[in-house]
């Protein structure tokens, strides 16, 4: 599972010209699911996401979490996070999870986040979406479950 996280002052997602999700300060999270992902992996990834301390404190240090700043989440499913560009110039998406699995885990991630965060907005799974952001920093973090789980197993 892969999360591309952007710290934003605002973000929104439109489908067919209509805004379907919009937040102010918080995280815009693009979520990629692969064929071997599970609910247990989703739990670990959400735990890491919500624990990230990447907002500035009173000393201008990135030391505050999403909860510390009463931030919101905008969650967008994005299978292209599993693009394989090793061969040729046309990406392969063979490593991306099948739509049924990906949608199920995306919905589970939304559910987990809504149990912890006051405002969780979403895109529409499988839709052609237009995402607009005001990235704060800019600050962008890449989380890959293989790295998260490997580090957790060494602890």
Residue, then its C-alpha position, 0 to 999 in steps of 0.5 A: x500500500x502506498x500513501x502520497x501525503x501532502x500537507x495542505x492549507x486547502x484541497x478539493x476534488x471535483x467530479x464532472x464539474x461538481x466538488x465532491x470533497x473539500x478541506x481546509x488545513x490538513x492532509x491530502x492523501x493519494x492512496x494506492x493499493x496493490x494485490x497483496x494488501x490487507x486490512x492489517x496493512x491498512x491499519x498500520x498505514x493509517x496509524x502511521x499517517x495519523x501519527x505523522x508530526x509534520x505541522x509546525x509548532x510555535x518554534x517553527x519545528x515540524x512537531x505537530x500531528x494532524x490531531x494537534x492542529x485539528x486538521x482534516x483529511x481528503x482521501x483520494x484513491x489513485x492506482x497510478x501510485x503502482x505504475x511500473x516504468x522500468x520497461x519502455x515509456x508506457x507505464x504498466x499497472x500490473x502491480x495495482x490491486x484489482x478494483x474490488x480489492x482496492x475499493x474495499x481497502x479504500x473504504x476501510x481506510x476511510x472508515x478507520x480515518x473517520x473514527x479518529x479525525x473530525x473531517x474526512x472528505x473523499x473522492x469517488x473511487x474509479x472516477x475521473x477526478x480533478x484535484x486542486x491543492x494549495x500545498x503548504x511548504x511544499x511538504x510531501x511525504x511518501x509512505x510505502x507499506x513495505x518500508x513501514x512493515x519492515x521497520x516495524x518488524x525490526x522493532 
